[in-house]
Amino acid sequence: MKRGAEAKRSGDSPEGARARVAHWLFGPQPASRLAFLRIFVPLAIVGFLASRLVHADLWLSPAGFHVPDLGGDNWRQPLYLPTIPLWAAWSVAALTVLSGLSLAAGFLTRFSGALFCALTAYLTLFDRLEAFTVTKLAPVFVLALCISQAGKRFSVDAWLARRRDPDRKPPSELAGGTVRFFQLFLVTMYSASGIAKARGDWLSKAVVWSQLHDDYQTAISWWMVHTVPGWGFSALQWLTLAFEIGAPLWFALKWTRKPALVVGLGMHFMIGILFGPVIWFALLMSALLIACFAPEAWLAKLLPSG
């Protein structure tokens, strides 16, 4: 009894609280979560960049149009990166694809991750007018994967390690700091997005209905505009607001985590089919949701062997 009371007092002390927080932040996580992030995050980024990389000559070299250098001291252009020769433009395009696919496969994971991180950062800074959500997030996401243990399992690196040492057993758990980073990022991003929507015109106007008429309209969104009654779009709008604003709570509680996961995946599925080019953002966010919050049994079925 005395030992139990001492342990309780230790847990209630500032040192005990810090230890619990540190364990929650950096304690072990299933290896499948980190592997799922390593596989699908680079694939979504490469998919988004593909439509630009196939025109690398026009995008990165002097062959295409580029915003001129404003002199370096203009607040409208805090950084200017000059164009590069044609051979270098195609080299950057090829290395971006190869390093992204190598990271997804877990081949030379640290090296390919570092290279992919540097290249996505360069592409984002080179043409800020072409920098959308996926490319802005890409260097941060890839850096988090690069410094993690993402290549320890479900990877070419792990397979090669087993070839060298047949007795080696792949770990079932890995350091969880990177997974926690993605989890905290997701719920923070969702909540901030929902609050921004509520402070804008989402509480007073039919924003979802109007957005379906924008430049990103697809055949499915055209069909929905002419088929779904007005109250249906209002329901989608309010469901989106409730999900995003309350995301930290929905994903923190065990009994709301699965419903929140289903709603989040459904929301990004709708975004992907209704807003054309935004499909790569939808796929990226869906991959993050599954990796971060799907039950371990689901991930075991998606990644059944090491």
Backbone bond lengths (Angstrom), bond angles and torsions (degrees), N, CA, C in turn:
res aa  C-N    CA-C-N  psi(-1)  N-CA   C-N-CA  omega(-1)  CA-C   N-CA-C  phi
1 M - - - 1.467 - - 1.525 110.92 -
2 K 1.346 114.83 -42.35 1.458 119.00 -179.79 1.517 110.96 -62.35
3 R 1.385 116.42 -42.08 1.448 120.10 -179.66 1.524 110.73 -65.27
4 G 1.347 117.23 -38.68 1.457 120.88 178.57 1.515 111.94 -65.55
5 A 1.333 116.06 -39.29 1.464 119.62 178.34 1.514 111.15 -65.83
6 E 1.359 116.09 -38.31 1.457 119.11 178.21 1.519 111.02 -66.00
7 A 1.343 116.93 -39.15 1.466 120.27 178.09 1.511 110.86 -64.76
8 K 1.340 116.19 -38.12 1.462 119.38 178.90 1.514 111.00 -65.24
9 R 1.374 115.02 -44.43 1.455 117.66 178.46 1.521 111.24 -63.12
10 S 1.352 116.85 -37.24 1.466 120.45 178.01 1.519 111.17 -64.22
11 G 1.353 116.06 -38.60 1.460 119.28 179.08 1.506 112.08 -67.94
12 D 1.353 117.04 -29.51 1.462 120.66 -179.78 1.520 112.30 -83.37
13 S 1.325 118.33 -10.09 1.453 121.23 -178.68 1.521 110.18 -76.38
14 P 1.350 117.34 161.82 1.471 119.35 176.47 1.520 112.58 -56.78
15 E 1.358 116.74 -37.05 1.463 119.25 179.14 1.519 110.73 -65.11
16 G 1.338 116.28 -40.23 1.457 119.88 178.63 1.511 111.94 -66.05
17 A 1.338 116.62 -39.48 1.465 120.36 178.79 1.525 110.46 -64.94
18 R 1.337 116.34 -42.06 1.465 119.50 178.04 1.524 111.11 -63.75
19 A 1.329 116.01 -37.80 1.462 119.33 179.06 1.526 111.10 -64.96
20 R 1.337 117.24 -40.22 1.465 120.57 179.05 1.522 110.51 -65.79
21 V 1.342 116.59 -42.22 1.472 120.05 178.48 1.525 110.33 -63.65
22 A 1.348 116.49 -43.54 1.464 120.27 -179.95 1.526 110.74 -63.71
23 H 1.327 116.81 -39.15 1.469 119.60 178.92 1.525 110.29 -66.53
24 W 1.335 117.13 -39.46 1.468 119.71 179.07 1.520 110.57 -65.69
25 L 1.321 116.88 -39.23 1.457 120.35 -177.30 1.521 112.42 -74.69
26 F 1.329 117.41 -41.98 1.459 120.61 -169.15 1.525 113.48 -118.25
27 G 1.328 117.42 1.66 1.452 120.18 178.95 1.519 111.79 -64.44
28 P 1.328 117.38 165.90 1.469 121.09 -175.45 1.523 112.97 -64.85
29 Q 1.328 114.80 146.26 1.462 123.90 176.49 1.529 107.92 -126.71
30 P 1.339 117.77 155.41 1.469 118.83 175.91 1.520 111.27 -54.88
31 A 1.317 116.38 136.15 1.470 120.48 -178.91 1.520 111.47 -60.87
32 S 1.325 116.73 -27.27 1.463 120.17 -178.57 1.523 112.26 -64.80
33 R 1.326 118.21 -30.73 1.470 119.97 179.32 1.535 110.22 -65.22
34 L 1.306 116.19 -48.39 1.460 120.36 -178.87 1.524 110.76 -67.32
35 A 1.323 116.67 -37.97 1.465 119.84 178.98 1.524 110.85 -66.29
36 F 1.323 117.43 -39.47 1.463 120.29 179.29 1.526 110.08 -62.79
37 L 1.315 117.25 -40.55 1.460 120.79 175.97 1.520 110.79 -62.27
38 R 1.341 116.27 -45.52 1.465 119.92 -177.67 1.524 112.29 -63.57
39 I 1.320 117.18 -32.80 1.461 120.47 -177.55 1.523 111.46 -77.81
40 F 1.324 117.11 -49.51 1.456 119.49 -166.42 1.527 114.91 -94.44
41 V 1.327 118.59 -24.45 1.465 119.56 176.95 1.532 110.96 -64.22
42 P 1.347 120.00 -50.47 1.475 118.88 177.89 1.529 113.25 -63.18
43 L 1.336 117.59 -35.40 1.460 119.43 -179.93 1.524 111.16 -63.59
44 A 1.337 117.55 -41.07 1.467 120.42 178.36 1.525 110.96 -66.30
45 I 1.321 116.78 -38.33 1.470 120.28 179.70 1.524 110.76 -67.13
46 V 1.334 116.72 -45.61 1.470 120.38 178.41 1.528 109.86 -62.78
47 G 1.335 117.09 -40.08 1.456 119.90 178.15 1.518 112.07 -60.78
48 F 1.327 116.69 -41.01 1.464 120.14 178.33 1.524 111.36 -65.93
49 L 1.336 116.34 -41.54 1.465 120.22 -176.99 1.528 113.01 -75.89
50 A 1.330 117.63 -16.33 1.463 120.54 -172.30 1.524 112.23 -57.16
51 S 1.342 117.67 -42.05 1.465 120.00 -177.31 1.522 112.10 -66.51
52 R 1.322 117.33 -19.68 1.454 121.49 177.84 1.524 111.31 -93.52
53 L 1.328 115.07 -38.94 1.463 119.23 -176.78 1.522 112.37 -67.15
54 V 1.326 118.13 -27.92 1.472 119.34 178.10 1.530 111.18 -69.37
55 H 1.324 116.51 -13.92 1.465 121.38 175.23 1.528 109.86 -116.33
56 A 1.324 115.86 38.98 1.471 120.11 -176.73 1.511 112.39 -58.47
57 D 1.342 117.30 -31.54 1.468 119.36 -179.81 1.526 111.00 -63.72
58 L 1.334 116.46 -42.87 1.465 120.01 179.76 1.523 112.02 -78.74
59 W 1.325 116.84 -26.82 1.463 121.19 -175.21 1.531 112.04 -81.08
60 L 1.325 117.00 -42.62 1.461 120.44 -169.51 1.527 114.76 -111.95
61 S 1.321 117.67 -20.10 1.470 120.15 -176.37 1.532 110.71 -102.78
62 P 1.317 118.28 170.98 1.473 121.15 179.40 1.529 113.97 -65.50
63 A 1.337 118.07 -5.89 1.466 120.19 -177.72 1.527 112.79 -66.85
64 G 1.335 117.47 -24.26 1.460 120.88 -177.75 1.512 112.05 -107.55
65 F 1.341 115.15 179.88 1.467 119.97 178.24 1.518 109.79 -80.25
66 H 1.330 116.98 140.61 1.453 122.41 178.01 1.519 109.51 -141.97
67 V 1.312 115.37 145.49 1.459 120.64 176.18 1.528 108.20 -62.73
68 P 1.312 119.41 131.21 1.476 120.76 -176.75 1.520 112.15 -70.97
69 D 1.319 114.29 160.02 1.463 121.17 176.63 1.525 108.64 -71.30
70 L 1.335 116.86 124.28 1.461 121.64 -177.68 1.529 112.76 -91.41
71 G 1.321 117.26 4.20 1.463 118.40 172.36 1.500 116.03 112.91
72 G 1.328 119.44 -12.03 1.455 121.23 175.53 1.505 115.22 92.86
73 D 1.338 119.53 -19.40 1.456 121.15 -179.31 1.531 111.62 -115.47
74 N 1.327 116.56 20.69 1.456 121.82 -179.36 1.521 108.87 -99.88
75 W 1.338 117.19 128.20 1.461 120.53 -177.37 1.523 111.91 -64.23
76 R 1.321 117.26 -20.44 1.468 119.99 178.91 1.524 111.78 -74.15
77 Q 1.325 117.14 -16.02 1.463 121.00 -177.20 1.533 108.84 -142.06
78 P 1.343 116.56 77.80 1.465 119.12 -177.05 1.522 113.61 -66.82
79 L 1.340 117.10 -21.48 1.460 120.34 179.15 1.525 109.07 -143.48
80 Y 1.309 115.67 133.49 1.464 120.50 176.90 1.518 109.10 -125.83
81 L 1.329 116.76 124.17 1.451 121.99 175.28 1.524 108.18 -110.32
82 P 1.305 118.17 124.67 1.469 120.61 -176.82 1.521 111.53 -71.98
83 T 1.320 115.10 162.97 1.456 120.30 176.03 1.533 109.72 -67.82
84 I 1.320 115.02 163.47 1.463 120.69 -178.18 1.529 108.92 -122.29
85 P 1.334 118.13 160.19 1.475 120.10 -179.63 1.525 111.92 -58.88
86 L 1.311 115.04 160.91 1.457 121.11 -176.01 1.524 111.49 -58.49
87 W 1.346 117.11 -44.45 1.464 119.78 -179.41 1.524 111.26 -63.08
88 A 1.328 116.46 -35.96 1.459 120.18 179.50 1.524 110.97 -70.69
89 A 1.337 116.85 -36.29 1.469 120.31 178.69 1.524 110.85 -61.26
90 W 1.335 116.43 -47.20 1.464 119.07 179.00 1.522 111.35 -68.90
91 S 1.323 117.57 -30.39 1.469 120.49 176.79 1.520 111.02 -66.36
92 V 1.336 116.24 -42.86 1.462 120.34 177.23 1.529 110.50 -61.88
93 A 1.333 116.61 -42.51 1.460 120.31 179.39 1.523 110.84 -61.66
94 A 1.332 116.65 -46.82 1.465 120.57 -178.27 1.527 111.35 -65.59
95 L 1.328 117.32 -43.27 1.462 120.61 -179.76 1.524 111.47 -66.76
96 T 1.319 117.17 -34.35 1.464 119.88 178.08 1.521 110.53 -63.02
97 V 1.312 116.75 -47.00 1.465 120.70 179.71 1.526 110.79 -65.32
98 L 1.329 117.26 -47.26 1.460 120.81 -177.48 1.521 112.25 -63.87
99 S 1.324 116.98 -43.72 1.467 119.43 -179.43 1.522 111.10 -68.55
100 G 1.340 117.79 -37.17 1.451 120.40 177.22 1.517 112.01 -64.73
101 L 1.332 116.86 -43.98 1.464 120.48 179.13 1.532 110.88 -69.11
102 S 1.325 117.27 -35.39 1.467 120.55 177.12 1.524 111.05 -64.92
103 L 1.325 116.24 -40.62 1.465 119.82 176.77 1.518 110.46 -63.46
104 A 1.321 117.52 -43.77 1.461 120.81 179.21 1.526 111.06 -61.50
105 A 1.328 116.94 -38.21 1.467 121.11 179.64 1.526 111.93 -78.65
106 G 1.322 117.49 -14.31 1.452 120.15 -176.59 1.512 113.17 73.46
107 F 1.326 117.10 35.71 1.462 122.47 178.83 1.532 108.42 -104.56
108 L 1.335 116.04 120.69 1.477 120.72 -173.19 1.523 108.55 49.54
109 T 1.318 115.26 55.72 1.465 121.73 -166.10 1.518 112.82 -56.21
110 R 1.322 117.17 -48.05 1.471 119.28 -177.85 1.528 111.25 -64.84
111 F 1.321 116.63 -45.18 1.464 120.05 -178.21 1.525 111.29 -66.49
112 S 1.337 116.67 -49.14 1.463 119.25 -178.95 1.521 110.93 -65.06
113 G 1.336 117.32 -34.83 1.461 119.99 177.16 1.515 111.98 -66.06
114 A 1.333 117.24 -42.91 1.468 120.44 178.96 1.520 110.94 -63.86
115 L 1.342 116.60 -41.71 1.466 120.03 179.60 1.524 111.05 -66.70
116 F 1.317 116.51 -43.58 1.463 120.38 179.90 1.528 111.02 -64.61
117 C 1.318 116.67 -37.79 1.467 121.13 177.41 1.529 110.44 -62.54
118 A 1.327 116.71 -47.09 1.465 120.57 -179.13 1.528 111.47 -63.69
119 L 1.326 117.06 -40.82 1.460 120.31 -177.75 1.522 111.67 -70.39
120 T 1.334 118.46 -41.21 1.473 119.76 178.20 1.527 111.11 -66.86
121 A 1.341 116.65 -34.62 1.462 119.02 176.07 1.530 109.93 -65.96
122 Y 1.320 116.97 -41.75 1.464 120.53 178.71 1.532 111.09 -62.36
123 L 1.329 117.11 -46.35 1.461 120.60 -178.20 1.530 111.25 -64.72
124 T 1.321 116.60 -35.17 1.464 119.88 178.98 1.522 111.42 -68.61
125 L 1.325 116.66 -41.98 1.464 120.81 -178.53 1.520 112.23 -77.28
126 F 1.333 117.16 -28.77 1.463 120.28 -177.47 1.526 111.20 -63.38
127 D 1.322 116.68 -43.37 1.463 120.21 -176.65 1.521 108.38 -133.50
128 R 1.331 115.82 86.74 1.458 119.76 -176.34 1.525 112.13 -67.20
129 L 1.334 117.88 -21.59 1.466 120.18 176.79 1.526 111.21 -69.74
130 E 1.325 117.27 -22.51 1.462 122.23 178.26 1.526 111.77 -99.93
131 A 1.322 117.51 7.31 1.459 121.29 -177.76 1.527 109.78 -89.82
132 F 1.310 115.91 107.30 1.456 121.34 177.73 1.525 109.16 -106.36
133 T 1.309 117.00 -173.25 1.463 121.03 -173.14 1.521 112.26 -55.18
134 V 1.322 117.49 -46.01 1.462 120.40 -176.55 1.524 111.26 -61.20
135 T 1.340 117.22 -47.03 1.461 119.24 -177.87 1.525 112.04 -71.67
136 K 1.318 117.93 -30.02 1.460 119.86 177.43 1.529 111.45 -69.55
137 L 1.330 116.02 -35.50 1.458 120.25 179.89 1.525 112.26 -81.78
138 A 1.331 116.85 -25.23 1.461 121.28 -170.87 1.534 113.87 -53.91
139 P 1.345 120.47 -51.74 1.474 118.37 -176.76 1.522 112.75 -60.55
140 V 1.319 117.38 -37.02 1.473 120.40 -179.14 1.523 110.10 -68.78
141 F 1.325 116.78 -46.63 1.462 120.77 179.54 1.525 111.11 -60.63
142 V 1.327 116.11 -45.74 1.464 119.89 -176.64 1.529 110.72 -68.38
143 L 1.335 117.24 -36.64 1.458 119.75 177.24 1.529 110.36 -62.64
144 A 1.335 116.79 -41.33 1.464 120.25 178.23 1.525 110.87 -61.02
145 L 1.332 117.34 -39.42 1.465 120.86 178.25 1.529 111.18 -70.90
146 C 1.325 115.45 -37.18 1.466 120.60 -176.70 1.526 111.40 -62.85
147 I 1.308 118.29 -39.81 1.467 120.89 -176.08 1.519 112.23 -90.34
148 S 1.328 117.40 4.28 1.463 121.60 -179.40 1.530 110.34 -96.07
149 Q 1.333 115.60 -173.47 1.461 122.66 176.37 1.526 111.05 -97.76
150 A 1.328 116.23 33.40 1.467 120.70 -171.46 1.521 113.46 -64.15
151 G 1.328 118.62 -19.39 1.465 119.92 -178.82 1.511 114.48 -94.60
152 K 1.341 117.50 7.20 1.457 120.88 -174.96 1.524 113.48 -75.43
153 R 1.339 117.28 -20.97 1.463 119.64 -178.97 1.524 110.09 -150.28
154 F 1.336 115.81 157.62 1.467 122.49 -178.43 1.534 110.24 54.41
155 S 1.316 116.47 46.40 1.466 120.16 -175.09 1.520 110.53 -148.36
156 V 1.317 115.99 163.35 1.463 120.94 173.75 1.521 109.98 -64.08
157 D 1.335 117.48 -38.54 1.463 120.43 178.25 1.521 111.14 -59.27
158 A 1.346 117.18 -42.67 1.461 120.81 179.07 1.525 110.81 -66.34
159 W 1.321 116.81 -38.56 1.469 120.62 178.39 1.523 111.19 -64.49
160 L 1.331 116.66 -42.55 1.461 120.56 178.02 1.529 110.95 -65.04
161 A 1.333 116.49 -37.45 1.465 119.70 178.12 1.522 110.88 -64.53
162 R 1.317 117.85 -38.08 1.466 120.80 177.33 1.527 110.97 -69.51
163 R 1.320 116.92 -33.05 1.466 119.33 176.33 1.538 110.09 -63.72
164 R 1.333 116.85 -38.80 1.459 120.46 -179.73 1.528 111.45 -73.68
165 D 1.350 115.77 -33.72 1.466 120.63 -178.96 1.526 108.52 -136.14
166 P 1.352 117.45 93.12 1.472 120.13 -177.09 1.526 114.09 -60.56
167 D 1.339 117.73 -21.98 1.461 120.42 -179.63 1.527 112.97 -82.95
168 R 1.307 115.79 -6.22 1.464 118.95 -178.39 1.526 110.63 -69.57
169 K 1.317 115.99 130.82 1.461 121.16 177.81 1.528 109.35 -104.76
170 P 1.324 117.44 124.94 1.470 119.12 -179.65 1.522 110.33 -65.80
171 P 1.321 117.70 140.19 1.471 120.21 -178.16 1.523 111.72 -68.52
172 S 1.316 116.26 141.86 1.465 120.71 176.54 1.525 111.45 -86.36
173 E 1.337 116.28 -18.79 1.462 121.90 178.55 1.516 109.66 -131.92
174 L 1.337 114.61 150.23 1.460 121.44 178.92 1.525 109.04 -134.65
175 A 1.326 116.16 163.57 1.465 120.27 177.14 1.524 110.00 -53.80
176 G 1.326 116.36 131.25 1.462 120.07 -168.02 1.509 116.71 -97.69
177 G 1.327 118.66 9.25 1.461 119.76 -177.39 1.518 113.40 -59.71
178 T 1.324 116.87 -39.92 1.467 119.94 -179.21 1.515 111.25 -67.48
179 V 1.322 116.76 -40.96 1.474 119.90 177.91 1.519 110.28 -61.95
180 R 1.323 117.51 -43.16 1.468 120.57 178.53 1.530 110.77 -62.90
181 F 1.335 116.32 -37.92 1.470 119.11 177.51 1.524 110.54 -58.08
182 F 1.334 116.75 -48.24 1.465 119.94 -179.55 1.524 111.02 -66.08
183 Q 1.310 118.38 -38.11 1.461 120.48 178.68 1.530 111.11 -63.32
184 L 1.318 116.36 -47.48 1.462 120.06 179.95 1.523 111.17 -65.90
185 F 1.326 116.40 -37.96 1.460 118.95 177.42 1.523 111.01 -60.89
186 L 1.335 116.45 -46.47 1.468 120.43 -176.52 1.520 111.91 -59.22
187 V 1.332 116.29 -52.54 1.469 118.31 -175.25 1.519 110.95 -67.90
188 T 1.337 117.43 -33.07 1.466 120.55 177.18 1.520 110.58 -67.40
189 M 1.334 116.68 -44.62 1.458 120.50 -179.72 1.522 111.25 -63.10
190 Y 1.335 116.34 -44.92 1.458 119.90 179.45 1.535 110.91 -60.79
191 S 1.321 115.90 -48.56 1.463 119.13 -176.86 1.523 111.62 -64.30
192 A 1.339 116.87 -43.93 1.462 119.88 178.33 1.521 110.89 -62.39
193 S 1.338 116.65 -40.12 1.465 120.21 178.32 1.521 111.18 -63.63
194 G 1.336 116.86 -43.05 1.460 120.08 179.39 1.519 112.65 -64.85
195 I 1.322 116.58 -40.75 1.472 120.22 178.77 1.527 110.09 -64.54
196 A 1.339 116.40 -41.98 1.467 120.04 178.32 1.529 110.53 -62.38
197 K 1.326 117.37 -40.62 1.469 120.41 177.65 1.523 110.88 -62.47
198 A 1.339 115.99 -44.44 1.471 119.75 -178.51 1.529 111.30 -65.42
199 R 1.320 116.92 -34.86 1.462 120.29 178.42 1.523 111.85 -76.13
200 G 1.339 115.48 -16.04 1.456 119.79 176.50 1.519 110.55 -88.19
201 D 1.342 115.80 -127.05 1.470 118.04 -175.93 1.525 113.35 -115.43
202 W 1.349 117.66 17.87 1.459 119.78 -179.41 1.527 112.31 -71.39
203 L 1.314 118.39 -19.58 1.458 120.80 179.56 1.522 112.73 -89.38
204 S 1.326 117.39 -9.09 1.461 119.57 -174.34 1.527 114.00 -126.49
205 K 1.338 118.27 -14.59 1.458 120.35 -176.10 1.530 110.75 -130.54
206 A 1.331 115.58 159.24 1.464 122.03 178.41 1.526 108.99 -82.75
207 V 1.322 116.64 75.30 1.458 121.18 -172.41 1.528 111.35 -69.17
208 V 1.325 117.20 -45.16 1.466 119.73 -178.20 1.526 110.63 -60.22
209 W 1.317 116.77 -45.29 1.469 120.84 -179.79 1.530 110.45 -60.89
210 S 1.335 117.43 -43.24 1.462 120.41 -178.15 1.526 111.57 -69.78
211 Q 1.338 117.62 -34.69 1.458 120.05 -179.14 1.519 112.06 -67.24
212 L 1.316 117.37 -25.78 1.461 120.65 179.07 1.524 112.25 -68.91
213 H 1.329 117.84 -11.11 1.468 121.76 177.63 1.525 112.25 -96.60
214 D 1.335 117.02 3.55 1.465 120.83 -173.42 1.530 111.25 -79.58
215 D 1.335 115.53 -175.34 1.457 121.86 -175.79 1.522 112.76 -63.05
216 Y 1.334 117.71 -23.62 1.456 121.11 -177.18 1.530 112.70 -85.90
217 Q 1.309 117.71 9.94 1.464 121.08 -176.47 1.527 111.59 -58.97
218 T 1.330 115.66 135.98 1.459 122.35 175.80 1.529 108.88 -111.79
219 A 1.332 115.68 175.91 1.466 119.90 177.92 1.520 111.03 -61.97
220 I 1.334 116.89 -34.43 1.470 120.36 -179.84 1.519 110.38 -70.76
221 S 1.335 117.66 -42.49 1.468 119.10 179.17 1.527 110.69 -67.15
222 W 1.339 117.98 -35.07 1.466 120.53 175.60 1.528 109.73 -62.14
223 W 1.342 116.19 -42.72 1.470 120.42 179.16 1.528 110.76 -63.90
224 M 1.330 117.25 -41.76 1.468 120.32 -178.95 1.518 111.21 -64.31
225 V 1.335 116.80 -41.40 1.465 120.55 -179.89 1.534 110.76 -57.36
226 H 1.340 116.27 -36.20 1.463 120.97 -176.52 1.521 113.16 -92.70
227 T 1.336 117.84 -1.68 1.459 120.03 -174.17 1.525 113.27 -122.47
228 V 1.326 117.30 -47.17 1.459 121.55 -174.53 1.523 110.02 -74.29
229 P 1.335 118.18 132.85 1.472 120.16 177.45 1.524 111.56 -67.53
230 G 1.312 115.53 161.75 1.464 120.67 -176.00 1.511 113.67 -57.28
231 W 1.360 116.25 -39.04 1.470 118.32 -178.40 1.533 111.87 -64.10
232 G 1.346 116.98 -24.60 1.459 120.24 178.09 1.519 111.77 -65.63
233 F 1.324 116.63 -41.74 1.466 120.00 177.82 1.525 110.99 -68.74
234 S 1.334 116.49 -35.92 1.469 119.34 176.22 1.520 110.84 -63.60
235 A 1.333 116.98 -40.69 1.468 120.46 178.83 1.524 110.66 -63.17
236 L 1.340 116.94 -43.14 1.458 119.91 177.85 1.526 111.33 -62.35
237 Q 1.317 116.23 -38.93 1.462 120.71 -178.48 1.522 111.11 -65.71
238 W 1.338 116.62 -45.46 1.459 120.64 -178.95 1.531 110.98 -70.55
239 L 1.325 117.21 -35.78 1.465 120.08 177.41 1.531 110.07 -64.54
240 T 1.323 116.72 -40.77 1.465 120.37 178.09 1.521 111.35 -62.28
241 L 1.325 116.42 -45.03 1.463 120.46 179.05 1.526 111.23 -61.73
242 A 1.320 116.95 -46.29 1.461 120.33 -178.80 1.526 111.17 -63.49
243 F 1.320 115.97 -41.57 1.465 119.53 179.40 1.525 111.02 -64.48
244 E 1.324 117.38 -47.96 1.461 119.84 -173.75 1.527 111.97 -70.72
245 I 1.312 117.64 -48.23 1.467 119.31 -177.55 1.523 110.69 -62.34
246 G 1.315 116.87 -40.96 1.464 120.39 -176.93 1.512 114.70 -91.54
247 A 1.348 118.81 10.19 1.468 121.59 -175.38 1.530 113.61 -53.00
248 P 1.348 120.30 -43.97 1.471 118.39 179.03 1.524 112.78 -57.63
249 L 1.332 117.11 -36.59 1.469 120.47 179.00 1.519 111.31 -75.80
250 W 1.350 116.88 -46.37 1.465 119.89 -176.85 1.529 111.74 -58.58
251 F 1.334 117.45 -39.76 1.462 119.78 -176.89 1.522 112.89 -88.24
252 A 1.322 117.46 -13.88 1.463 120.37 177.28 1.527 111.35 -79.57
253 L 1.331 117.16 -33.31 1.463 121.17 -177.31 1.520 110.81 -89.17
254 K 1.334 116.52 134.01 1.458 120.76 -176.51 1.524 111.88 -62.36
255 W 1.344 117.22 -39.56 1.464 119.37 -173.88 1.527 113.96 -79.80
256 T 1.331 117.35 -8.10 1.467 119.61 174.68 1.527 112.64 -111.72
257 R 1.340 116.67 -3.68 1.471 119.52 -174.31 1.522 112.04 -66.85
258 K 1.332 117.17 -46.31 1.465 119.19 -179.41 1.528 111.94 -65.42
259 P 1.360 119.14 -47.41 1.468 118.01 175.98 1.525 112.69 -58.48
260 A 1.342 116.99 -38.72 1.467 119.85 178.52 1.521 110.85 -65.10
261 L 1.321 116.96 -37.90 1.461 120.48 177.52 1.524 110.79 -63.10
262 V 1.324 116.65 -43.61 1.470 120.50 179.37 1.529 110.42 -64.33
263 V 1.327 117.03 -43.76 1.471 120.51 179.44 1.529 110.14 -64.03
264 G 1.330 117.21 -43.78 1.462 120.30 179.82 1.522 112.32 -62.41
265 L 1.327 116.60 -44.15 1.462 119.53 178.05 1.525 110.94 -65.72
266 G 1.331 116.35 -38.59 1.463 119.23 176.66 1.517 112.03 -63.91
267 M 1.327 116.79 -39.73 1.464 120.80 179.31 1.528 110.37 -62.54
268 H 1.330 116.61 -45.62 1.463 118.63 -178.76 1.525 111.74 -72.70
269 F 1.325 117.82 -28.61 1.463 119.85 173.42 1.523 110.34 -62.91
270 M 1.327 115.87 -44.03 1.468 120.05 178.41 1.525 110.60 -64.45
271 I 1.333 117.25 -41.83 1.465 120.20 177.72 1.521 110.38 -59.70
272 G 1.325 116.42 -42.94 1.457 120.54 -177.16 1.516 113.74 -64.93
273 I 1.343 117.46 -38.26 1.465 119.34 -176.48 1.523 112.53 -89.70
274 L 1.339 117.08 -16.29 1.466 119.58 -176.03 1.523 113.45 -100.85
275 F 1.331 117.66 -18.94 1.458 119.39 -172.95 1.525 113.01 -127.12
276 G 1.315 116.47 41.05 1.461 124.18 169.39 1.514 116.54 40.83
277 P 1.351 118.88 -105.98 1.465 122.07 -173.65 1.531 114.54 -62.07
278 V 1.323 117.77 -13.87 1.462 120.51 -178.51 1.532 110.98 -76.82
279 I 1.323 117.15 1.11 1.459 120.45 -177.46 1.525 112.10 -59.07
280 W 1.344 117.91 -34.04 1.463 119.40 -178.43 1.523 111.12 -70.25
281 F 1.313 117.46 -35.84 1.467 120.66 173.14 1.516 109.94 -63.55
282 A 1.331 117.09 -42.64 1.460 121.20 179.64 1.530 110.81 -62.34
283 L 1.333 117.05 -42.31 1.459 120.53 178.72 1.523 111.34 -66.18
284 L 1.328 117.23 -39.57 1.463 120.69 178.65 1.518 110.92 -62.71
285 M 1.328 117.14 -47.60 1.452 120.52 -179.47 1.523 111.50 -66.55
286 S 1.325 117.85 -36.12 1.462 120.84 178.04 1.523 110.65 -64.59
287 A 1.342 116.33 -41.01 1.462 120.02 177.64 1.526 110.72 -62.59
288 L 1.330 117.07 -41.01 1.460 120.18 178.41 1.524 111.15 -64.33
289 L 1.329 116.95 -41.96 1.461 120.65 179.49 1.523 111.25 -60.71
290 I 1.332 116.43 -47.79 1.462 120.05 -177.94 1.524 110.62 -64.68
291 A 1.324 116.83 -46.94 1.464 120.10 -178.15 1.521 111.71 -62.99
292 C 1.318 116.90 -38.75 1.464 120.95 -172.89 1.522 113.81 -83.97
293 F 1.332 117.86 -34.91 1.466 119.07 -168.34 1.520 115.22 -128.84
294 A 1.329 118.89 -5.46 1.458 119.09 177.99 1.528 109.79 -67.28
295 P 1.341 118.93 144.36 1.470 120.63 175.81 1.524 110.90 -57.64
296 E 1.320 115.42 150.82 1.460 119.86 -177.66 1.527 111.56 -59.35
297 A 1.330 117.21 -33.28 1.466 120.38 179.98 1.525 111.11 -63.03
298 W 1.333 117.02 -36.74 1.474 120.34 177.67 1.522 110.06 -65.01
299 L 1.327 115.78 -44.75 1.463 119.50 -178.26 1.522 111.06 -66.95
300 A 1.343 116.99 -33.81 1.455 120.06 178.29 1.515 111.88 -63.65
301 K 1.338 116.76 -31.25 1.462 120.56 177.17 1.535 110.75 -76.25
302 L 1.336 116.30 -33.55 1.473 119.35 179.69 1.517 111.70 -75.35
303 L 1.342 117.03 -33.69 1.467 122.25 178.24 1.528 107.51 -125.46
304 P 1.335 117.02 78.36 1.459 120.49 -169.02 1.516 116.47 -75.60
305 S 1.319 118.67 -15.53 1.454 119.75 -177.43 1.520 110.10 -141.84
306 G 1.321 116.57 157.74 1.450 121.47 -178.84 1.481 113.45 -98.97
